[in-house]
Amino acid sequence: MSSPRITLDRSSPVPLYFQVAEQLERAIVSGEIGAGERLENEITMAQDLGLSRPTMRQAIQVLVDKGMLVRRRGVGTQVVHGQVRRQVELTSLFDDLAAAGQHPRTTVLEQLLVPADEQVAEQLQVDLGEPVWSLRRLRFIAGGEPLAVMHNYLPSSIVDLGDVDLEAQGLYSYLRDAGFVIRVARQSIGARGVRPVEARLLREEVDAPLLTMQRTAYDNLGRAVEFGRHAYRPGLYSFDVTLVDR
């Protein structure tokens, strides 16, 4: 079993779980911990570092979500890859379309402060009712074809969208320019029918199928920076996912 040397700075504003995750990631990327090697169990690692078990579990989960570690019943936590290309920043739909030569265009439907509801408060780690930015946009591809309706929420305590022109640039491009380093995101993909308000925007029939994506992104300080709920026309867009045998 592998147990790389981990040093914690308890006076740092960076959460302890994130410090652990970053140092484990460096050990994996450098090859200090090889593919297939097992980590010490969470209880032992937590005790050695003077952490609670939930904190240690949260650190491991960051790397599980990134596809670097896998939990196997009866085996423990193993390294999936020995050499992993580190993803420093996550792309947005705007970035992806621009890179593909699609010349994206955006119409901002809403950009204002609203009180956080229960789900938004939970995802952004803010108090219920705290003001958050509500950003709703309609994204078009080349030829003026509507592709997606995107609804994002951002904490007003760390992000100010008051004078930001998000028809001229993508949200993640703005966040990078503002100094945010998006390091981790939790994302889920699903499907549902088109709602009446979306039917007009996306030129689809009510109850026609839509692809959905929900994402919460965190920066290098472990802060939840944005929570998004997006809906895509499946005839124009798909998700490409790499699967790992666990």
Beta strands, then each sheet from edge to edge (+ up, - down):
strand 1: 69-72
strand 2: 76-79
strand 3: 105-115
strand 4: 131-141
strand 5: 145-155
strand 6: 182-193
strand 7: 209-219
strand 8: 224-232
sheet 1: 1+ 2-
sheet 2: 3+ 4- 5+ 8- 7+ 6-
end
